[in-house]
Structures are given as structure tokens and as C-alpha cells.
Amino acid sequence: MSSSVTRSLLLCAFLALPGIAFSSTVELLPTATVDGPSIRLGQVARVEAPDEARAAALRALDLGPAPRVGLERHVRRADIQRALRAHGWDGPDALVYGGVQTVTVYRASRETPADGLVQCARDALGAVLESRYRNVRLAPVDAPVTIVVPAAHIDYRARSQVLAQPLPRRIAQWVDVYADGRLYRSVPMIFEVSAETQALVANHDLAANVPLGSDTATLRMVDAVEAKSPLVTADAFDAGLRARRPIAAGAPLSWRDVSLLPAVERGASVTLRVSAGAVQIEQRGYALDDGKLGAMVRVKLASGAALSARVIGSALVEVGGS
């Protein structure tokens, strides 16, 4: 006869003796499997009490969180006594205990198809991509066929996605798995991405410093994933851009390939304005540097003299002033 059975029989015999009064008995089980997020006393022990209301209250006693699927948790008699005190039960030591000293607790689980998880990730990532790109296609990479989850109501919630620039070939979409409304685990779903976007494409071979316009570049659909840096769109014509380096005909233009047209270009003719109070004098000169608005550039005058002036407009520099 096993020791646990012997203890249980002795407990029953003890309780049957005349003159022994007791309020409740708790007989711990060797193992228990729970199907919720927390462990209840009634799941790990046989509970008896003089009245059903007290027995029901004891069985509902919360002993803390259940283990994750695949793991185990150990509940000792001392843990139960602490829980009783924490919940305001009087005289936990007056309970009569039987069974084992420690219960090994497992979480009930089930294997479910991963289709819902994959679809949740695909829908979330696709919505973000389609708001910015066209002809979006997503192919799962090493997607699971099934996943093991708790024996509970399962809900998938995709996390918000911030897209990197340029668009990478593979993107991870995280999905949080909730069991009965509580976060259980988070799973990254990897997708191979293909997408297109509109960008400027060189009409012909472009030399460095050539300004961009409708005669040098055309807006076309291009592969958004192949770009090594963010692509240049149609509004670049209004921004005033030029080629930073030589660009081959048919190549999509990225922001690495272009730069803003300076207000003053090196070697270009500029107007030099000299201000002294209310008096202004203007003369022509040549810029020795590129310069954006507010920058200081060197200017060579017709006399051969060179001086520094501040760029205040297109092909316009100033010495003095406020």
C-alpha cells in the first residue's frame, strides 16, 4: 500500500474518532492540471467542509498564476497556508491536511492550426504596406503549421508596425497571443516582401550636378525593395534637386544620388550687395563655393579681389546688412 493512500486512510480514521471537531479538510493531490490562468485550491486538493458554502469558498482560493504550457509549478502546504492568511481566513493551521506535501501543477494545453496567427500578421503588415506601396505581396517564411496554446479562448493581436526606409526584403510582424484575455506569448512572423512604388527614373545618362527636371527624369513604377536608400518622388522637381553623382539611364533615383540645388553655385555669376545703413551698392562677381541660404561663400570680383559674403537669395549674396 502506498504511503499517500496510508496517510489518507489514517486521516479518515482520525476524523471519525469521537470528540474530534474540525472545520475543513484539505487533501493535496500528487499532480494537477489546470486550464485557466491561475491555480485554485479545488484544482490541487480534495476539499471538504461542514457546509457547502465554506467548501466552495475554499475550493475557489487563488494560489497564484498557473505555469506556462510545457512548464510546471510546485504548490506546497506552506503556500496554501500563506494564501489563506492573505485572503483573511481565520486559523489556517486549524485545517486538517492530508495527501502529499507538494503538488506538481501543469497547464492544460492544446495544439491548434497556426492559420489564424499567420493571417493576423499578414493582414496587419499588408495594411501598413498598402498605404504606402502598390502591388504588395507577402510570402510567409518558415511559418508554423500548428502552435501549442493553453486550453482557453485564444485571440491574436498584431502589434503596430513602423516601416524601415528603404523597404527591407524581409519584415518581422509581431503578434501577441492572448489566452482568455491575458497576454500569453508573442510570436514574430517573418514575411518575404515585394512591392512597387512611384519614383523618378533617369531618362538618359546624367552627369554630376545636372539639375533634375521633366527632361532628365520621369516618374515610373519601380521595385521598392531593390532600392538601397529612400527613392525620390515627383515632388523633387519642386524641391530643386541636382544629380550628386553620374546616374545611368533607366536607374531609379534615390536620395543618395541627388542633392538640393544650392542658392549659389560655384563658378556661377552672382550679384554682390554691399549694405551700409540705408545705402546699398550692387556689383557682379563669381561664386567660388556652393552655398545654401544663410551660408557664407567666397566671391571673386571683377577687380580680382575675393571676399566672403552671405547667401541671401538665388544668385544673390550680401556683405554687411543686418
C-alpha positions as YAML, in Angstrom:
chain: A
units: angstrom
residues:
- id: 1
  name: MET
  ca: [0.00, 0.00, 0.00]
- id: 2
  name: SER
  ca: [1.45, 3.43, -0.98]
- id: 3
  name: SER
  ca: [2.33, 5.99, 1.66]
- id: 4
  name: SER
  ca: [-0.19, 8.55, 0.28]
- id: 5
  name: VAL
  ca: [-3.04, 6.04, 0.48]
- id: 6
  name: THR
  ca: [-1.98, 5.12, 4.02]
- id: 7
  name: ARG
  ca: [-2.00, 8.80, 5.05]
- id: 8
  name: SER
  ca: [-5.45, 9.31, 3.55]
- id: 9
  name: LEU
  ca: [-6.84, 6.27, 5.40]
- id: 10
  name: LEU
  ca: [-5.29, 7.48, 8.63]
- id: 11
  name: LEU
  ca: [-6.81, 10.91, 8.05]
- id: 12
  name: CYS
  ca: [-10.27, 9.43, 7.56]
- id: 13
  name: ALA
  ca: [-9.86, 7.25, 10.65]
- id: 14
  name: PHE
  ca: [-8.69, 10.26, 12.65]
- id: 15
  name: LEU
  ca: [-11.67, 12.35, 11.62]
- id: 16
  name: ALA
  ca: [-14.05, 9.52, 12.55]
- id: 17
  name: LEU
  ca: [-12.88, 9.36, 16.16]
- id: 18
  name: PRO
  ca: [-15.43, 10.58, 18.69]
- id: 19
  name: GLY
  ca: [-14.76, 14.02, 20.12]
- id: 20
  name: ILE
  ca: [-12.65, 15.26, 17.20]
- id: 21
  name: ALA
  ca: [-14.04, 18.53, 15.84]
- id: 22
  name: PHE
  ca: [-12.85, 20.04, 12.59]
- id: 23
  name: SER
  ca: [-13.87, 22.84, 10.26]
- id: 24
  name: SER
  ca: [-12.43, 21.71, 6.96]
- id: 25
  name: THR
  ca: [-10.04, 19.17, 5.42]
- id: 26
  name: VAL
  ca: [-7.63, 19.61, 2.54]
- id: 27
  name: GLU
  ca: [-6.08, 16.54, 0.88]
- id: 28
  name: LEU
  ca: [-3.37, 17.56, -1.61]
- id: 29
  name: LEU
  ca: [-3.15, 15.62, -4.88]
- id: 30
  name: PRO
  ca: [0.20, 14.43, -6.29]
- id: 31
  name: THR
  ca: [-0.36, 16.21, -9.61]
- id: 32
  name: ALA
  ca: [-2.94, 18.55, -11.09]
- id: 33
  name: THR
  ca: [-3.66, 20.09, -14.49]
- id: 34
  name: VAL
  ca: [-5.33, 23.49, -14.60]
- id: 35
  name: ASP
  ca: [-7.00, 25.10, -17.61]
- id: 36
  name: GLY
  ca: [-7.06, 28.73, -16.51]
- id: 37
  name: PRO
  ca: [-4.51, 31.49, -15.89]
- id: 38
  name: SER
  ca: [-4.50, 30.89, -12.12]
- id: 39
  name: ILE
  ca: [-4.42, 27.92, -9.74]
- id: 40
  name: ARG
  ca: [-7.39, 27.30, -7.41]
- id: 41
  name: LEU
  ca: [-7.22, 25.20, -4.27]
- id: 42
  name: GLY
  ca: [-10.02, 22.98, -5.54]
- id: 43
  name: GLN
  ca: [-7.87, 22.05, -8.54]
- id: 44
  name: VAL
  ca: [-4.94, 20.75, -6.49]
- id: 45
  name: ALA
  ca: [-6.74, 19.24, -3.49]
- id: 46
  name: ARG
  ca: [-9.86, 17.45, -2.33]
- id: 47
  name: VAL
  ca: [-11.62, 19.92, -0.05]
- id: 48
  name: GLU
  ca: [-14.29, 19.01, 2.49]
- id: 49
  name: ALA
  ca: [-16.09, 21.31, 4.92]
- id: 50
  name: PRO
  ca: [-19.07, 21.15, 7.29]
- id: 51
  name: ASP
  ca: [-21.14, 23.28, 4.87]
- id: 52
  name: GLU
  ca: [-21.03, 23.61, 1.10]
- id: 53
  name: ALA
  ca: [-20.63, 27.40, 1.13]
- id: 54
  name: ARG
  ca: [-17.39, 27.14, 3.09]
- id: 55
  name: ALA
  ca: [-16.19, 24.28, 0.88]
- id: 56
  name: ALA
  ca: [-16.91, 26.29, -2.28]
- id: 57
  name: ALA
  ca: [-15.06, 29.31, -0.88]
- id: 58
  name: LEU
  ca: [-12.03, 27.16, -0.04]
- id: 59
  name: ARG
  ca: [-12.00, 25.49, -3.46]
- id: 60
  name: ALA
  ca: [-12.02, 28.93, -5.12]
- id: 61
  name: LEU
  ca: [-8.95, 30.13, -3.16]
- id: 62
  name: ASP
  ca: [-6.43, 31.66, -5.59]
- id: 63
  name: LEU
  ca: [-2.97, 30.15, -5.19]
- id: 64
  name: GLY
  ca: [-1.25, 32.28, -7.82]
- id: 65
  name: PRO
  ca: [-0.59, 32.08, -11.56]
- id: 66
  name: ALA
  ca: [-0.65, 28.81, -13.46]
- id: 67
  name: PRO
  ca: [2.57, 27.70, -15.15]
- id: 68
  name: ARG
  ca: [3.14, 28.31, -18.85]
- id: 69
  name: VAL
  ca: [2.39, 25.47, -21.21]
- id: 70
  name: GLY
  ca: [5.21, 22.93, -21.08]
- id: 71
  name: LEU
  ca: [6.40, 24.03, -17.65]
- id: 72
  name: GLU
  ca: [5.35, 23.06, -14.14]
- id: 73
  name: ARG
  ca: [4.81, 24.74, -10.80]
- id: 74
  name: HIS
  ca: [5.02, 23.26, -7.30]
- id: 75
  name: VAL
  ca: [2.42, 24.17, -4.65]
- id: 76
  name: ARG
  ca: [3.34, 23.32, -1.04]
- id: 77
  name: ARG
  ca: [1.22, 23.19, 2.08]
- id: 78
  name: ALA
  ca: [3.01, 26.31, 3.29]
- id: 79
  name: ASP
  ca: [1.94, 28.11, 0.10]
- id: 80
  name: ILE
  ca: [-1.68, 27.24, 0.83]
- id: 81
  name: GLN
  ca: [-1.40, 28.47, 4.42]
- id: 82
  name: ARG
  ca: [0.07, 31.79, 3.28]
- id: 83
  name: ALA
  ca: [-2.72, 32.18, 0.72]
- id: 84
  name: LEU
  ca: [-5.33, 31.53, 3.39]
- id: 85
  name: ARG
  ca: [-3.85, 34.20, 5.64]
- id: 86
  name: ALA
  ca: [-3.56, 36.65, 2.76]
- id: 87
  name: HIS
  ca: [-7.27, 36.20, 1.96]
- id: 88
  name: GLY
  ca: [-8.37, 36.74, 5.55]
- id: 89
  name: TRP
  ca: [-9.17, 33.18, 6.57]
- id: 90
  name: ASP
  ca: [-9.03, 32.70, 10.34]
- id: 91
  name: GLY
  ca: [-6.92, 29.93, 11.76]
- id: 92
  name: PRO
  ca: [-5.45, 28.29, 8.62]
- id: 93
  name: ASP
  ca: [-3.43, 25.99, 10.87]
- id: 94
  name: ALA
  ca: [-6.71, 24.56, 12.21]
- id: 95
  name: LEU
  ca: [-7.38, 22.92, 8.84]
- id: 96
  name: VAL
  ca: [-6.64, 19.21, 8.69]
- id: 97
  name: TYR
  ca: [-4.26, 18.42, 5.85]
- id: 98
  name: GLY
  ca: [-3.77, 15.12, 4.07]
- id: 99
  name: GLY
  ca: [-2.20, 13.78, 0.90]
- id: 100
  name: VAL
  ca: [1.21, 14.84, -0.35]
- id: 101
  name: GLN
  ca: [3.35, 17.71, 0.88]
- id: 102
  name: THR
  ca: [3.79, 19.27, -2.56]
- id: 103
  name: VAL
  ca: [1.55, 19.26, -5.66]
- id: 104
  name: THR
  ca: [3.09, 19.40, -9.14]
- id: 105
  name: VAL
  ca: [0.88, 21.61, -11.33]
- id: 106
  name: TYR
  ca: [0.73, 21.63, -15.13]
- id: 107
  name: ARG
  ca: [-1.13, 23.87, -17.59]
- id: 108
  name: ALA
  ca: [-3.72, 22.26, -19.85]
- id: 109
  name: SER
  ca: [-2.84, 22.83, -23.50]
- id: 110
  name: ARG
  ca: [-3.98, 22.07, -27.00]
- id: 111
  name: GLU
  ca: [-2.43, 22.11, -30.44]
- id: 112
  name: THR
  ca: [-4.16, 24.39, -32.92]
- id: 113
  name: PRO
  ca: [-3.54, 25.28, -36.57]
- id: 114
  name: ALA
  ca: [-1.42, 28.42, -37.00]
- id: 115
  name: ASP
  ca: [-3.55, 29.74, -39.88]
- id: 116
  name: GLY
  ca: [-5.17, 32.39, -37.69]
- id: 117
  name: LEU
  ca: [-1.80, 33.59, -36.41]
- id: 118
  name: VAL
  ca: [-0.34, 33.85, -39.92]
- id: 119
  name: GLN
  ca: [-3.43, 35.60, -41.28]
- id: 120
  name: CYS
  ca: [-3.46, 38.12, -38.43]
- id: 121
  name: ALA
  ca: [0.18, 39.03, -39.15]
- id: 122
  name: ARG
  ca: [-0.39, 39.16, -42.92]
- id: 123
  name: ASP
  ca: [-3.45, 41.43, -42.61]
- id: 124
  name: ALA
  ca: [-1.69, 43.87, -40.26]
- id: 125
  name: LEU
  ca: [1.54, 44.12, -42.25]
- id: 126
  name: GLY
  ca: [-0.31, 44.22, -45.57]
- id: 127
  name: ALA
  ca: [-2.47, 47.15, -44.43]
- id: 128
  name: VAL
  ca: [0.59, 49.20, -43.50]
- id: 129
  name: LEU
  ca: [2.45, 48.40, -46.72]
- id: 130
  name: GLU
  ca: [-0.55, 49.03, -48.97]
- id: 131
  name: SER
  ca: [-0.97, 52.51, -47.51]
- id: 132
  name: ARG
  ca: [2.42, 53.44, -49.00]
- id: 133
  name: TYR
  ca: [3.17, 50.97, -51.81]
- id: 134
  name: ARG
  ca: [1.44, 49.25, -54.71]
- id: 135
  name: ASN
  ca: [1.26, 45.63, -55.84]
- id: 136
  name: VAL
  ca: [2.20, 44.40, -52.37]
- id: 137
  name: ARG
  ca: [2.82, 40.66, -52.00]
- id: 138
  name: LEU
  ca: [3.72, 38.84, -48.78]
- id: 139
  name: ALA
  ca: [5.06, 35.28, -48.53]
- id: 140
  name: PRO
  ca: [5.47, 33.70, -45.07]
- id: 141
  name: VAL
  ca: [8.96, 32.40, -44.31]
- id: 142
  name: ASP
  ca: [9.13, 29.16, -42.24]
- id: 143
  name: ALA
  ca: [5.59, 29.72, -40.94]
- id: 144
  name: PRO
  ca: [4.49, 27.20, -38.27]
- id: 145
  name: VAL
  ca: [1.81, 24.68, -39.20]
- id: 146
  name: THR
  ca: [0.48, 24.43, -35.64]
- id: 147
  name: ILE
  ca: [1.11, 26.13, -32.31]
- id: 148
  name: VAL
  ca: [0.60, 24.90, -28.75]
- id: 149
  name: VAL
  ca: [-1.62, 27.18, -26.69]
- id: 150
  name: PRO
  ca: [-3.44, 26.97, -23.35]
- id: 151
  name: ALA
  ca: [-6.83, 25.28, -23.28]
- id: 152
  name: ALA
  ca: [-8.58, 28.65, -23.34]
- id: 153
  name: HIS
  ca: [-10.14, 31.19, -25.71]
- id: 154
  name: ILE
  ca: [-7.29, 32.35, -27.98]
- id: 155
  name: ASP
  ca: [-7.13, 35.80, -29.52]
- id: 156
  name: TYR
  ca: [-4.42, 37.16, -31.86]
- id: 157
  name: ARG
  ca: [-3.47, 40.85, -31.81]
- id: 158
  name: ALA
  ca: [-0.87, 42.25, -34.21]
- id: 159
  name: ARG
  ca: [1.46, 44.95, -32.95]
- id: 160
  name: SER
  ca: [1.73, 48.29, -34.72]
- id: 161
  name: GLN
  ca: [4.39, 48.33, -37.40]
- id: 162
  name: VAL
  ca: [6.94, 51.06, -38.18]
- id: 163
  name: LEU
  ca: [8.40, 50.51, -41.64]
- id: 164
  name: ALA
  ca: [12.10, 50.96, -42.22]
- id: 165
  name: GLN
  ca: [13.39, 53.02, -45.12]
- id: 166
  name: PRO
  ca: [14.37, 51.75, -47.59]
- id: 167
  name: LEU
  ca: [11.90, 48.84, -47.59]
- id: 168
  name: PRO
  ca: [13.71, 45.62, -46.50]
- id: 169
  name: ARG
  ca: [13.34, 42.29, -48.31]
- id: 170
  name: ARG
  ca: [12.12, 40.56, -45.14]
- id: 171
  name: ILE
  ca: [9.95, 42.04, -42.40]
- id: 172
  name: ALA
  ca: [9.00, 40.60, -39.00]
- id: 173
  name: GLN
  ca: [5.43, 41.24, -37.86]
- id: 174
  name: TRP
  ca: [4.96, 40.55, -34.14]
- id: 175
  name: VAL
  ca: [1.68, 39.04, -32.99]
- id: 176
  name: ASP
  ca: [0.62, 38.85, -29.34]
- id: 177
  name: VAL
  ca: [-1.28, 35.70, -28.38]
- id: 178
  name: TYR
  ca: [-3.92, 36.22, -25.69]
- id: 179
  name: ALA
  ca: [-5.49, 33.38, -23.70]
- id: 180
  name: ASP
  ca: [-8.78, 34.30, -22.01]
- id: 181
  name: GLY
  ca: [-7.90, 37.98, -22.41]
- id: 182
  name: ARG
  ca: [-4.41, 37.73, -20.89]
- id: 183
  name: LEU
  ca: [-1.17, 38.03, -22.82]
- id: 184
  name: TYR
  ca: [0.27, 34.54, -23.13]
- id: 185
  name: ARG
  ca: [3.17, 34.88, -25.59]
- id: 186
  name: SER
  ca: [4.41, 36.92, -28.54]
- id: 187
  name: VAL
  ca: [5.34, 35.41, -31.89]
- id: 188
  name: PRO
  ca: [7.32, 37.05, -34.73]
- id: 189
  name: MET
  ca: [6.04, 36.15, -38.21]
- id: 190
  name: ILE
  ca: [8.61, 36.67, -40.99]
- id: 191
  name: PHE
  ca: [7.43, 37.64, -44.48]
- id: 192
  name: GLU
  ca: [9.27, 37.92, -47.79]
- id: 193
  name: VAL
  ca: [8.13, 41.26, -49.22]
- id: 194
  name: SER
  ca: [7.68, 42.52, -52.74]
- id: 195
  name: ALA
  ca: [6.16, 45.91, -53.54]
- id: 196
  name: GLU
  ca: [6.31, 48.72, -56.06]
- id: 197
  name: THR
  ca: [6.28, 52.48, -55.73]
- id: 198
  name: GLN
  ca: [6.44, 55.53, -57.95]
- id: 199
  name: ALA
  ca: [9.85, 57.15, -58.22]
- id: 200
  name: LEU
  ca: [11.87, 59.28, -60.58]
- id: 201
  name: VAL
  ca: [13.90, 57.35, -63.16]
- id: 202
  name: ALA
  ca: [16.72, 58.88, -65.23]
- id: 203
  name: ASN
  ca: [15.65, 59.40, -68.86]
- id: 204
  name: HIS
  ca: [19.25, 59.16, -70.03]
- id: 205
  name: ASP
  ca: [22.74, 59.10, -68.58]
- id: 206
  name: LEU
  ca: [23.09, 62.03, -66.20]
- id: 207
  name: ALA
  ca: [26.35, 63.73, -65.31]
- id: 208
  name: ALA
  ca: [27.05, 65.01, -61.82]
- id: 209
  name: ASN
  ca: [25.49, 68.39, -60.96]
- id: 210
  name: VAL
  ca: [22.83, 68.20, -63.69]
- id: 211
  name: PRO
  ca: [19.57, 69.76, -62.41]
- id: 212
  name: LEU
  ca: [16.57, 67.43, -62.27]
- id: 213
  name: GLY
  ca: [13.56, 68.28, -64.39]
- id: 214
  name: SER
  ca: [10.98, 66.68, -66.65]
- id: 215
  name: ASP
  ca: [13.58, 66.45, -69.43]
- id: 216
  name: THR
  ca: [16.04, 64.48, -67.27]
- id: 217
  name: ALA
  ca: [13.79, 62.21, -65.17]
- id: 218
  name: THR
  ca: [10.34, 60.61, -65.43]
- id: 219
  name: LEU
  ca: [8.00, 59.22, -62.76]
- id: 220
  name: ARG
  ca: [7.62, 55.42, -63.14]
- id: 221
  name: MET
  ca: [6.67, 52.33, -61.11]
- id: 222
  name: VAL
  ca: [9.80, 50.68, -59.70]
- id: 223
  name: ASP
  ca: [10.70, 47.87, -57.29]
- id: 224
  name: ALA
  ca: [10.58, 49.42, -53.82]
- id: 225
  name: VAL
  ca: [12.62, 46.61, -52.23]
- id: 226
  name: GLU
  ca: [15.63, 46.87, -54.54]
- id: 227
  name: ALA
  ca: [16.35, 50.47, -53.53]
- id: 228
  name: LYS
  ca: [19.45, 50.92, -51.36]
- id: 229
  name: SER
  ca: [18.10, 54.19, -49.93]
- id: 230
  name: PRO
  ca: [14.74, 56.03, -49.99]
- id: 231
  name: LEU
  ca: [13.60, 56.81, -53.54]
- id: 232
  name: VAL
  ca: [12.98, 60.28, -54.95]
- id: 233
  name: THR
  ca: [9.36, 61.08, -55.84]
- id: 234
  name: ALA
  ca: [7.73, 63.63, -58.14]
- id: 235
  name: ASP
  ca: [7.79, 66.48, -55.61]
- id: 236
  name: ALA
  ca: [11.57, 66.57, -56.06]
- id: 237
  name: PHE
  ca: [11.05, 68.79, -59.10]
- id: 238
  name: ASP
  ca: [9.59, 71.46, -56.83]
- id: 239
  name: ALA
  ca: [12.33, 70.99, -54.22]
- id: 240
  name: GLY
  ca: [15.06, 71.91, -56.70]
- id: 241
  name: LEU
  ca: [17.49, 68.98, -56.98]
- id: 242
  name: ARG
  ca: [20.55, 68.04, -58.98]
- id: 243
  name: ALA
  ca: [22.47, 64.83, -59.54]
- id: 244
  name: ARG
  ca: [25.09, 64.28, -56.87]
- id: 245
  name: ARG
  ca: [26.99, 61.74, -59.00]
- id: 246
  name: PRO
  ca: [26.74, 60.26, -62.52]
- id: 247
  name: ILE
  ca: [23.49, 58.27, -62.94]
- id: 248
  name: ALA
  ca: [22.86, 55.63, -65.62]
- id: 249
  name: ALA
  ca: [19.83, 55.81, -67.91]
- id: 250
  name: GLY
  ca: [16.84, 53.91, -66.50]
- id: 251
  name: ALA
  ca: [18.13, 53.91, -62.93]
- id: 252
  name: PRO
  ca: [15.66, 54.88, -60.17]
- id: 253
  name: LEU
  ca: [16.88, 57.96, -58.31]
- id: 254
  name: SER
  ca: [17.49, 57.62, -54.58]
- id: 255
  name: TRP
  ca: [18.29, 60.40, -52.14]
- id: 256
  name: ARG
  ca: [21.88, 59.21, -52.15]
- id: 257
  name: ASP
  ca: [22.04, 60.14, -55.84]
- id: 258
  name: VAL
  ca: [20.78, 63.72, -55.53]
- id: 259
  name: SER
  ca: [21.30, 66.88, -53.54]
- id: 260
  name: LEU
  ca: [19.49, 70.17, -53.19]
- id: 261
  name: LEU
  ca: [20.35, 72.81, -55.72]
- id: 262
  name: PRO
  ca: [22.34, 75.49, -53.89]
- id: 263
  name: ALA
  ca: [21.06, 79.05, -53.96]
- id: 264
  name: VAL
  ca: [24.53, 79.96, -55.20]
- id: 265
  name: GLU
  ca: [26.55, 77.60, -57.39]
- id: 266
  name: ARG
  ca: [30.32, 77.51, -57.65]
- id: 267
  name: GLY
  ca: [31.51, 79.31, -60.80]
- id: 268
  name: ALA
  ca: [28.14, 80.96, -61.38]
- id: 269
  name: SER
  ca: [27.64, 84.68, -61.69]
- id: 270
  name: VAL
  ca: [26.22, 86.31, -58.56]
- id: 271
  name: THR
  ca: [25.08, 89.73, -57.50]
- id: 272
  name: LEU
  ca: [27.06, 91.11, -54.56]
- id: 273
  name: ARG
  ca: [25.12, 93.58, -52.45]
- id: 274
  name: VAL
  ca: [27.07, 95.83, -50.11]
- id: 275
  name: SER
  ca: [24.91, 97.45, -47.42]
- id: 276
  name: ALA
  ca: [25.89, 100.32, -45.16]
- id: 277
  name: GLY
  ca: [22.88, 101.70, -43.35]
- id: 278
  name: ALA
  ca: [20.38, 102.94, -45.90]
- id: 279
  name: VAL
  ca: [22.95, 102.81, -48.70]
- id: 280
  name: GLN
  ca: [23.19, 99.73, -50.93]
- id: 281
  name: ILE
  ca: [25.65, 99.12, -53.73]
- id: 282
  name: GLU
  ca: [25.49, 96.12, -56.07]
- id: 283
  name: GLN
  ca: [28.13, 94.67, -58.37]
- id: 284
  name: ARG
  ca: [28.73, 91.44, -60.21]
- id: 285
  name: GLY
  ca: [31.07, 88.67, -59.19]
- id: 286
  name: TYR
  ca: [31.63, 84.91, -59.39]
- id: 287
  name: ALA
  ca: [30.96, 82.43, -56.60]
- id: 288
  name: LEU
  ca: [33.96, 80.35, -55.57]
- id: 289
  name: ASP
  ca: [31.79, 77.96, -53.49]
- id: 290
  name: ASP
  ca: [28.35, 76.37, -53.49]
- id: 291
  name: GLY
  ca: [26.11, 77.85, -50.82]
- id: 292
  name: LYS
  ca: [22.60, 77.42, -49.47]
- id: 293
  name: LEU
  ca: [20.56, 80.23, -47.99]
- id: 294
  name: GLY
  ca: [22.34, 81.71, -44.99]
- id: 295
  name: ALA
  ca: [25.69, 80.13, -45.82]
- id: 296
  name: MET
  ca: [28.94, 82.08, -46.22]
- id: 297
  name: VAL
  ca: [30.65, 81.78, -49.62]
- id: 298
  name: ARG
  ca: [33.71, 83.32, -51.22]
- id: 299
  name: VAL
  ca: [33.05, 85.71, -54.10]
- id: 300
  name: LYS
  ca: [35.60, 86.91, -56.66]
- id: 301
  name: LEU
  ca: [35.04, 90.40, -58.05]
- id: 302
  name: ALA
  ca: [35.88, 91.71, -61.50]
- id: 303
  name: SER
  ca: [38.85, 93.52, -59.96]
- id: 304
  name: GLY
  ca: [40.28, 90.17, -58.91]
- id: 305
  name: ALA
  ca: [39.66, 90.78, -55.22]
- id: 306
  name: ALA
  ca: [37.95, 87.99, -53.22]
- id: 307
  name: LEU
  ca: [35.80, 88.38, -50.13]
- id: 308
  name: SER
  ca: [33.28, 86.44, -48.05]
- id: 309
  name: ALA
  ca: [29.56, 87.13, -48.33]
- id: 310
  name: ARG
  ca: [26.34, 85.62, -47.01]
- id: 311
  name: VAL
  ca: [23.85, 83.97, -49.39]
- id: 312
  name: ILE
  ca: [20.50, 85.77, -49.10]
- id: 313
  name: GLY
  ca: [18.77, 84.55, -52.29]
- id: 314
  name: SER
  ca: [19.18, 82.80, -55.61]
- id: 315
  name: ALA
  ca: [22.48, 84.06, -57.06]
- id: 316
  name: LEU
  ca: [22.42, 86.88, -54.51]
- id: 317
  name: VAL
  ca: [24.97, 87.49, -51.75]
- id: 318
  name: GLU
  ca: [25.46, 90.31, -49.29]
- id: 319
  name: VAL
  ca: [28.23, 91.96, -47.31]
- id: 320
  name: GLY
  ca: [27.18, 93.97, -44.29]
- id: 321
  name: GLY
  ca: [23.48, 94.44, -43.60]
- id: 322
  name: SER
  ca: [21.60, 93.22, -40.53]
...
